[in-house]
């Protein structure tokens, strides 16, 4: 069933072996935080960001702006628009599963943003097959996907009736905990006593309950929105017009006979055609999921 209040963000297919599962992508989360827009108090017009030269404080024209990457302290490499465009990954409209890993192998810190997937174009049966297989084997799929010209590593995770596509942070974006001063693992060497552990366990058990997200609310947002409603009821409303956003059409994917795809995929693996690439891919993915020192981020857009 298509979520009634959600807009389709992306259409494509999940692939593993020769199997294609046509799906639509929906955001699992919604931004409920407060967004304070800038307005001109004289005219109630929206206020945007200006292109300001940080040294002179003067506004500059768009054609005089170039993009650069800081290579060394104060030293930049300038990249042209054509060079940046050529480096963008090509969109294939596929969520390409490259390996399957135990569901408990990925630390929480790698999880970045979840999306719901839902089958389209008569893909219900093969969608259910992948979901139930992942649940049975207690595995999740590690995949590559390009969304809006940006390449992502992702985990395909079964959760109840849905397959969740959770975008992952790249290994280089995760800081090493070895850089922190932490107490040693385990009880030995920490100075903890059995009595302290027992009392701590009792306290945790006394405070334990089932997970119910509705019990927790953003009190700051509630207070601000209460103030907003009070002002609205007293007539303190100002009209502000905003430009409309156009939704770009997305193309779907096709699906062929499931049994034939599974049979051909198994035959291909049995014949050894996929062994070398699969080994290399799994190794590469494992390397990405290993804690590595963080590098300085740079924006290319």
Residue pairs with C-beta under 8 A, 6 or more apart in sequence:
1 118
2 24
2 118
3 26
3 116
3 118
6 26
6 27
6 116
7 26
7 247
8 24
8 25
8 26
8 250
9 25
9 26
9 27
9 115
9 147
10 24
10 25
10 93
10 147
10 250
11 22
11 23
11 24
11 25
11 93
11 120
11 250
11 251
11 252
11 253
12 22
12 23
12 25
12 92
12 93
12 94
12 95
12 145
12 250
12 252
12 253
13 20
13 21
13 22
13 23
13 93
13 94
13 95
13 123
13 253
13 255
14 20
14 21
14 23
14 94
14 95
14 97
14 117
14 127
14 130
14 141
14 143
14 156
14 163
15 21
15 94
15 95
15 96
15 97
16 97
16 130
16 141
16 265
17 261
17 262
17 264
17 265
17 266
17 268
17 269
17 274
18 261
18 264
18 265
18 268
19 126
19 130
19 258
19 261
19 262
19 265
20 94
20 253
20 254
20 255
20 256
20 261
21 119
21 123
21 126
21 127
21 130
21 255
22 119
22 120
22 121
22 122
22 123
22 252
22 253
22 254
22 255
23 95
23 117
23 118
23 119
23 120
23 123
23 127
23 163
23 253
24 117
24 118
24 120
25 115
25 116
25 117
25 147
25 165
26 115
26 116
26 117
26 118
27 115
27 116
28 114
28 115
28 116
28 164
29 113
29 114
32 218
32 221
33 218
33 221
34 220
34 221
34 224
37 46
37 47
37 240
38 46
38 47
38 48
39 45
39 46
39 47
39 238
39 240
40 46
40 47
44 238
44 239
44 240
45 240
46 240
46 242
50 59
51 59
51 60
51 61
51 62
51 65
52 58
52 59
52 60
53 59
53 60
66 78
66 80
67 78
67 79
67 81
67 84
67 300
68 76
68 77
68 78
68 79
69 76
69 77
69 79
69 298
69 300
70 76
70 296
70 298
71 77
79 300
84 300
84 301
87 300
88 149
89 146
89 149
89 150
89 151
90 146
91 146
91 149
92 146
93 250
93 251
93 253
94 145
94 253
95 117
95 143
95 144
95 145
95 154
95 156
95 165
96 143
96 144
96 145
97 141
97 142
97 143
97 156
98 142
98 143
98 144
98 281
98 282
98 284
98 285
99 141
99 142
99 278
99 281
99 282
99 285
100 134
100 137
100 139
100 140
100 141
100 142
101 139
101 140
101 142
101 285
101 289
102 138
102 139
102 140
103 138
103 139
103 140
103 157
105 289
106 140
106 155
106 168
106 289
109 169
109 174
110 168
110 169
110 174
110 289
111 155
111 166
111 168
111 169
112 166
112 167
112 168
112 169
113 166
113 167
114 164
114 165
114 166
114 167
115 164
115 165
115 166
115 167
116 162
116 164
116 165
117 127
117 156
117 162
117 163
117 164
117 165
118 162
119 126
119 127
120 252
121 252
121 253
121 254
121 255
122 255
123 255
125 258
126 255
126 258
126 261
127 163
129 258
130 141
130 156
130 163
131 158
131 161
131 162
131 163
132 158
134 140
134 141
134 156
134 157
134 158
134 163
135 158
140 155
140 156
140 157
140 158
141 155
141 156
142 153
142 154
142 155
142 156
142 285
142 289
143 153
143 154
143 155
143 156
143 165
144 151
144 152
144 153
144 154
145 151
145 152
145 154
145 165
146 152
152 167
152 168
153 167
153 168
153 169
153 170
153 285
153 288
154 165
154 166
154 167
154 168
155 165
155 166
155 168
156 163
156 164
156 165
156 166
157 163
157 164
157 165
157 166
158 164
168 289
170 288
171 287
171 288
171 289
171 290
171 291
171 292
172 292
172 293
172 294
172 295
173 294
173 297
174 291
174 292
174 294
175 293
175 294
176 291
176 292
176 293
176 294
177 291
178 291
183 189
183 190
184 190
187 197
231 237
268 274
269 275
269 278
